[in-house]
Amino acid sequence: MNILIIEDEKDLVADYKYFLELNGHHVTEAFSGEEGLEKFHTLSQKQNPPFIVVLDYQLPKKDGIQVAKEMLDSNPKQRIIFASAYVEDTLRESIPKLGQIVELLQKPFSLKTLNDTINDKEIYADLEKLNVDIKNLKDVEPTHAQIRDYLELMKKSQSHNN
């Protein structure tokens, strides 16, 4: 799977990249908001858009919210995982302005947690197939684990109704 990591802490990017590549992913890295957008657009023009963007909030030149907004304007279905220490504060207030669901990981988190979150690629597609209103779901600001649990409940409910 293609992953674009936009994070200004080079040691952290090296850790993410090493672990994710060990797990079979292809990683492109960027160290500022502007560089991340350039790489996003370059990859998109090559018909090889990143499947997932792992994005920090506090970045040089453009913050993560600005970067996410531009990406979502270009590709409204782009999957974005905010990996930030600012989840509880700034991000919870700013994300509704994006008008799209994005996923949140509160730093610090384990590399396994990152990989597990990335590998749940079908979760929103599966919820849409079950006629879940994704926009309303995001209003309650669920964690990734809560979304996964909700999907399992919906699947069980659907199988009992059939």
C-alpha positions as CSV (number, residue, x, y, z in Angstrom):
1,M,0.0,0.0,0.0
2,N,1.2,3.5,-0.8
3,I,1.6,5.8,2.2
4,L,2.6,9.5,2.3
5,I,4.0,10.5,5.7
6,I,4.1,14.3,6.4
7,E,6.0,14.9,9.6
8,D,8.7,17.3,10.6
9,E,10.5,15.0,13.1
10,K,13.0,13.2,11.0
11,D,13.7,10.5,13.6
12,L,10.0,9.7,13.8
13,V,9.6,9.5,10.0
14,A,12.6,7.1,9.9
15,D,10.9,4.9,12.5
16,Y,7.5,5.0,10.7
17,K,9.1,4.3,7.3
18,Y,11.3,1.4,8.5
19,F,8.4,-0.3,10.3
20,L,5.9,0.2,7.6
21,E,8.2,-0.9,4.8
22,L,9.0,-4.1,6.9
23,N,5.2,-4.6,6.8
24,G,5.0,-4.4,3.0
25,H,4.1,-0.8,2.5
26,H,5.7,1.7,0.1
27,V,6.4,5.0,2.0
28,T,7.0,8.5,0.6
29,E,8.1,11.1,3.1
30,A,7.8,14.8,3.5
31,F,9.0,17.1,6.2
32,S,6.8,20.2,5.8
33,G,3.3,21.0,4.8
34,E,4.3,22.5,1.5
35,E,6.6,19.6,0.6
36,G,3.8,17.1,1.6
37,L,1.4,18.9,-0.8
38,E,4.0,18.9,-3.6
39,K,4.5,15.1,-3.2
40,F,0.8,14.4,-2.9
41,H,0.1,16.2,-6.2
42,T,3.1,14.6,-7.9
43,L,2.0,11.1,-6.8
44,S,-1.6,11.9,-7.9
45,Q,-0.5,13.1,-11.4
46,K,1.4,9.8,-11.8
47,Q,-2.0,8.0,-11.4
48,N,-0.4,6.6,-8.2
49,P,-2.1,8.6,-5.5
50,P,-1.2,7.8,-1.9
51,F,-3.7,5.4,-0.5
52,I,-3.2,6.9,3.0
53,V,-1.7,10.1,4.2
54,V,-0.3,10.1,7.7
55,L,-0.2,13.8,8.7
56,D,1.2,15.7,11.7
57,Y,-0.7,18.8,12.8
58,Q,2.2,21.1,13.6
59,L,4.3,21.5,10.5
60,P,6.6,24.2,9.1
61,K,5.2,26.4,6.3
62,K,1.6,25.0,6.4
63,D,-0.1,23.3,9.3
64,G,-1.8,19.9,9.0
65,I,-5.3,21.3,8.8
66,Q,-4.3,23.5,5.8
67,V,-2.6,20.5,4.1
68,A,-5.6,18.2,4.7
69,K,-8.0,20.8,3.4
70,E,-6.1,21.2,0.1
71,M,-5.8,17.4,-0.2
72,L,-9.5,16.9,0.4
73,D,-10.4,19.7,-2.0
74,S,-8.4,17.8,-4.6
75,N,-9.6,14.3,-3.7
76,P,-12.6,14.3,-1.3
77,K,-12.2,10.5,-0.6
78,Q,-8.5,10.8,0.4
79,R,-7.9,8.8,3.6
80,I,-6.0,10.9,6.1
81,I,-4.7,9.8,9.5
82,F,-3.7,12.7,11.7
83,A,-0.8,11.5,13.9
84,S,-0.4,14.3,16.4
85,A,0.1,15.2,20.0
86,Y,-2.5,17.9,19.5
87,V,-5.5,15.6,19.1
88,E,-7.1,16.5,22.4
89,D,-6.7,20.2,21.9
90,T,-6.5,21.9,18.6
91,L,-7.4,19.1,16.3
92,R,-10.8,18.3,17.9
93,E,-11.8,21.9,17.3
94,S,-10.3,22.2,13.8
95,I,-11.3,18.9,12.1
96,P,-15.0,19.6,11.7
97,K,-14.1,22.5,9.4
98,L,-12.7,20.0,6.9
99,G,-16.2,18.5,6.4
100,Q,-14.7,15.0,5.9
101,I,-13.9,12.2,8.2
102,V,-10.3,11.9,9.1
103,E,-8.7,9.5,11.6
104,L,-6.9,10.5,14.7
105,L,-3.9,9.0,16.5
106,Q,-2.8,10.7,19.7
107,K,1.0,10.7,20.0
108,P,2.8,8.9,21.4
109,F,1.5,5.6,19.9
110,S,3.1,2.4,19.0
111,L,4.2,1.5,15.5
112,K,1.9,-1.5,15.7
113,T,-1.0,0.8,16.4
114,L,-0.1,2.9,13.3
115,N,0.1,-0.2,11.1
116,D,-3.1,-1.6,12.5
117,T,-4.9,1.6,11.7
118,I,-3.5,1.7,8.2
119,N,-4.5,-1.8,7.5
120,D,-8.2,-1.1,8.4
121,K,-8.5,0.4,4.9
122,E,-12.0,-0.9,4.2
123,I,-13.7,0.3,7.3
124,Y,-15.5,3.3,5.9
125,A,-16.3,1.6,2.6
126,D,-17.9,-1.2,4.6
127,L,-19.9,1.2,6.8
128,E,-21.2,3.0,3.6
129,K,-22.3,-0.4,2.2
130,L,-24.4,-0.8,5.4
131,N,-26.0,2.6,4.8
132,V,-24.3,4.3,7.7
133,D,-24.3,8.1,7.4
134,I,-20.6,8.7,7.6
135,K,-21.0,12.5,8.1
136,N,-23.2,12.0,11.2
137,L,-20.7,9.4,12.5
138,K,-17.9,11.9,12.4
139,D,-19.9,14.3,14.5
140,V,-19.5,12.1,17.5
141,E,-15.7,12.1,17.0
142,P,-15.2,8.3,17.5
143,T,-11.8,6.8,17.9
144,H,-10.5,4.3,15.3
145,A,-11.3,1.5,17.7
146,Q,-14.8,2.7,18.2
147,I,-15.4,2.9,14.5
148,R,-14.1,-0.6,14.1
149,D,-16.4,-1.9,16.9
150,Y,-19.4,0.0,15.4
151,L,-18.7,-1.7,12.1
152,E,-18.7,-5.1,13.7
153,L,-22.0,-4.4,15.5
154,M,-23.6,-3.2,12.2
155,K,-22.4,-6.4,10.5
156,K,-23.9,-8.6,13.3
157,S,-27.2,-6.6,13.2
158,Q,-27.4,-6.9,9.4
159,S,-26.8,-10.7,9.5
160,H,-29.5,-11.1,12.2
161,N,-31.9,-9.2,10.0
162,N,-31.3,-11.4,6.9
